[in-house]
Amino acid sequence: MYTVDDIQFFIQTHNRENLLPESINSLLCQSARIKQITVLDNESTDNTEGVVKKFADRGVKYVKTFGLCGNYRKAREIVNKPYCMIFHDDDLLHPDYIKLALRALNTHDNVALIDTTGLDFTGKPPEINWKIRPDYYLYEKSSDFAEQQFFLCYARAATAIFRTEDLLSLDFLSEREKYHKLDDTPRLIQMCSKGRCVLFQDPGMYLIRCHGTRDCCSYADHPSMRQLANFYELYDNTVRQNLDKSAIPYYAMRSRLFLKEIYGNSIPPDERKTDSFEKLIEMIKKDGFSFIAEHDISAEEKKAYLRFQKSLKKKNLIIPLSEKIRRFCFDIYRMPERTVFTILGMRITLSRRNRTGINLNGSAKDN
């Protein structure tokens, strides 16, 4: 039986002395008490070391790292437990996340990866005191995990708990060269090919801080057009080849939107004239990948696509029996932006921004 002592916890950081203490505390405040955390500091020039040393009496250790992927390389070098987690220096974790991860780890054999969905927040961190659901997806195949990532974008790499022996088999520098800072998702997909993957459904388990220096929001040191094409082609090879024929039109519809998302988030505005979106499409087509919809999507197609997405949300989902019974009667599910009431199986969402906005489709209504 696995315990919290079988997981080695790392926090990777770079010049975030102002945000790091809250991230450290979110691990130290886990209900499954963590006794030791290693902060991996990749060449910070601020007072990161001084900040970490204030937590030394609580089992937090400071390690300096250097070079490209220095934090990951150092973690691989010093990890000595069956599982490990490499957390981010600007995010927060619900106090019960590790407890639920251990429960899943001890329920299923051959678990290579445990992960969760997440919730963005800005400004002051909310007080994390809401109830979270133990529902999770269980993937037996990496293609199922990649399919849900492609269509729904659920998994978040910072909360991933890796089986150490599988993590050590990955070539981080090669993946960084191929995908640049988009290499997190390819890493998760690879891990899913080595065993089962558990992905918790409740986004309230993991809070992602939106701020100006967040890596994924910065155009500095961005991926090249070739690396964006590599990222799409990974999904094409993993997802499309395993879809039912009936789902291929949805794949084509999602492809163009997916590409626009990664293009818009990666290529700086002042470079989009020379590195145009159509140039990226042509590069992908030249490589033999042509399943990209170019026509306007009709209302009927959109409805069919939404039905397909809804069916995906139920695929591989595991809900503990006690939870099914309890939520059918009456339940209240609170998150920072909304409160969900479940009465006799019907979900009613109440937005905290507009308490008069109530609808019955499970999503917040903001006027």
N, C-alpha and C positions, 0 to 999 in steps of 0.2 A: 504493500500500500504506500502510495506516494504522500509525502508531507511537504510543507513549505520549505523544509530544509533540503529538499531534493531539487529546488529551483535556485539558480544563481541570478541575482538581480544586478543589472548594470543600468546606469543613466549616462547617456552620451551628451556632451555639452560643448559649446564654444561661445565664449563672450556673452553669457546670459546670467551674470551674477544676480541681477534683479528678479529674474523669474525662477531660477533654480531652486531656491528654498521651498517654494510651494509644491514643486514637483517631487522633491525629496520627501516632504511631509506626506504627500498623497500615498507614497509607498509605506512610510513608517506607520501610517494610521490604518493599515489594512487590518481587518478583523482576523485574518490568518497572519499572525504576527511575524514580520520579517526581521530577522536578527542581523543581517549584514547586507549592505548595499555598496557597490563600487561605482564611483563617479569617474567616468573616462573623459578627460579634458583634452580636446584636440587643439593645442597651441593657443589657448586663450591669452589675451593681453590685459584682461581686467582682473578683478580680485576674486576670481572663481575659486582658487585654492583656499583663500581665507574664509570664504563662505562655507565651503565644504568642511573645513576643519572645525567649525562650530558644531557640527553634528557628529564629531568623532566619538563622543561618549555614547552615542546611540547606534554604533556599529556601522557608520558611514566612512568609507575609505576613499582617498583621493589618489588617482593615477594619471600622470601626464602622458599624452600620446602625440605622435607626430606623423605628418604626411597624409597622402590620399587614403581615405577610408581608415584612418589611423585608429579610430575608436572601435570599429568592427574588428580590425586585425588584432588589436590588443585583447579584446574580449575573447576571440578565438584562441589566443595564446594562453590566457590564464584561466579559462573556464575549466572546472573540474567536477561539475555535478551533472546528473542525467538530463536536466532541462535548464534553460536559461532564458532570461527576458532582457531585452535591450530597449529601455524606455527613453523618451525624449525629455529634454530639459525645460520645455515650455508647456507641457500638458499635465492633465490631472486624471486620477483614477478613482473610481468609486471604491469605498472601503471594502465592499464584499466581492470585488472582482476576482482576487486570487483564491478566495474561499470557493467560489463557484467553479473556477478553473480546475482546482484540485478535485472537486467532486466529479467533474467530467473526466478528468484524467484517470480517476479510479473506477469509472463506470465502463470505459471502453478500452480495449486492447489496441496496441500499435498506434498510439496517437503521436503524430510527428509535429503537429502544430495546433495551438489554441490561440484564437484571436477574437476580436469583437468589433462591432460597429461603433461609431462615434458621433458626437454632437459638438458643433462649433459654438464658441462663445467669444464675446469681445468685452474689453474693460475688466472690471473687478470680477474675480471668480465667484460664482454662486456658492452658497453653502450646500454641500452635497449631503443631503439628508433624505432624499426621496427613495422610495421603494423601487427595486429593480427586479425584472423578470428573469427567471433562469432558462428561458427558451433558447435553443441553439440549433444551428444547422450542423449536421454531421455528414461530411463528404467522404466517400470511399474513393472517389476518383478526382484527380486534379482538374479534369475537364469540367466537372460539375462546379467546382469552386471558381474556375476561370469564367464560366458561363455567367454565374451570378455577379461576378465582379464587372464583367463587360456590360451587362444589361442594367445592373442596379447599383454598382459601386458601393459595396458594403464594408469590406475588410479595411482595417487600419493597421499599418505595419508596426507602429510604436507600441502597441499593446500585445504584440505577438510573443507567445511563449514557445520556444523552439526546442525540439529534441536535440540535444547537443551533438550526438554522433552524426546526425543528418546535416546540421548547420555547418559542421567542420568539413563536410564534403563539398560545400559550395565554393566556387571561385569568385570572390567578391570583386577583385580588380578587373577580371574579365567582364563581369556583369556591368560594372560601372562604365567600362569602355564602350560596351554595346548599347546601354540604355541611359547613361549619365545618371541624373538624380531621379529618374523614373525607375530605378532598379529595384525599389522596394517590392512592387507587385510581382515582377518576375521571380524574385526570391521566394515570395509566399507560394506562388504556383509550383515552383520546384519542390518546396517542402511538402506540398500536398501530394506530390508524386511518390513520396517516400513512406507514406502511411496515412492514417486517417487525419482529417482536419475538423476541429470544432470551432464554429464561429457563432458567438453569442449575438442574439438579435437585438437586444435592448441598447439603443445608442446612449442611454444615460449612464452606461458603465464607464464611458471614456469621454472626457471633455478636451476638445482641441482648441487651444487659444489662437485666435486670429489677431495678428499684430504685424507691424511693418517689417520686421526682420525675419518673419517666418520663411523658411527655405522655399516651400512650394509656391509662395506668393511673390517671390522675387525673380526678376528677369536676369539678375546677375549670374554669370557662369551658367548659361542655359543650355539645354540639349540642342544638338544640331538637327537639321532636317533628316539626315540619315538615321539618327538615333530615334527620332519620332516615328519614322517608318519602321524601324526595327521593333518598336514597342507595339505598333498596330499589328505587325506581321506575327508577333508572338501570339496575340489573341486569335488571329485568323487561323493559325496552325493548330491552336489548342481548342478553340471553341467551334468554329464552323465545321471542322471535320467530324465533330461528334453530335451535331444537331440533327434532329429529325427534318425531313424535307419540308414539312409544313412550317418549320420555324425559320427557314432560310430568308424569306422576305423580311422578317423582323430583324434578322441579322443585317441585311442590306440597309434597312432604314436606320438602325442604330449606328452603323459604321460611320456614316458621314457626320452624324452628330457627335459621336465619340471622337473622331478626328478633329472636329472643330474645337472641342473642349481642350484636348491636349495641345493643339496648335495655339489657341488663344492664351492658354496658361503658360506657354513655354517661349514663344517667339516674341521678342520686344516689339512694341508698336512701330518704332522707327526702322525696323528691319523687315517689316511685312511687305514692303513694296518689292524688295529683291527676293526675299524668301516667301513667296505668296502661297496661299493655301492650295491653289490649283497646282502649283509646282509639287507640293507634297503628294497630292492625289496622283499626279502623273508618275512620280517616283515609285509609288506603291503599285500602280498598274503595270509599270515596266517590269517589276519583279514578279508579275503574274497573278496579282491579287486584284480581282475586278468586281468583287461583290460590294459595290458602293452605290447606293441609290442616289441618282442625280435629279430625279423629278420631285415636284412638290408633293407632299404627303396629303392625301385626301382625308376628309373627316372619318370616312369608313375605315381607312387604313389605320388612322390614329386610334380609333376605338379598339380595333383588333389588336393592335400593338399593346395597348394598356391592359387588355384581357390577358395577353401573353405574359406581361410583367407580373400581373396578379397571380397567375399560376406558378411563376417562378418563386414567388415569395413563400409558397407552401411546399415547394419541392425540397426534400431532405430536412424539413423542419421537425424538431422534436420538442414537444411540450410535455413536461411531467404531468402525470395523471391528476395529481392533487391540484395543480395549477388550473387544469382544464375545468375541474369541478368548481373550484373557488371562483374563478373569473366568470363562469356562466351565471352565477347567482348575483353577485354584486362586488365590484372592486373599484378602487380609486388608484390611479397610476399617475404620479406627479413627476414632471420634468421641468427644467428651467423656463421653457417657453410655453408650455401647455399642460393642462390637466385632462386626463382621459378617464371618464366614468364608464364602467361596463355594467349594464343592467340586463340580466337575462340574455347574455350573449351579444347585446347590441352596444356598439361603441359610440359614445358621444364625446366629442372633443371640444374643450373650452379653452380658447386662447387666453393667455394671461395679459396679452396686450389689448385685447378687446373682449371683455367678459360677456358682451352681448352677442358675440359671434359664435353661434352654435350650429353645427351640422352633424349629419349622421353618417358620414362616409369615412370617418377615421382620420381625417386630416384637419389641421387648424384653419380657421377662416379668419383672414386678416383684412379689415376694411380700412 
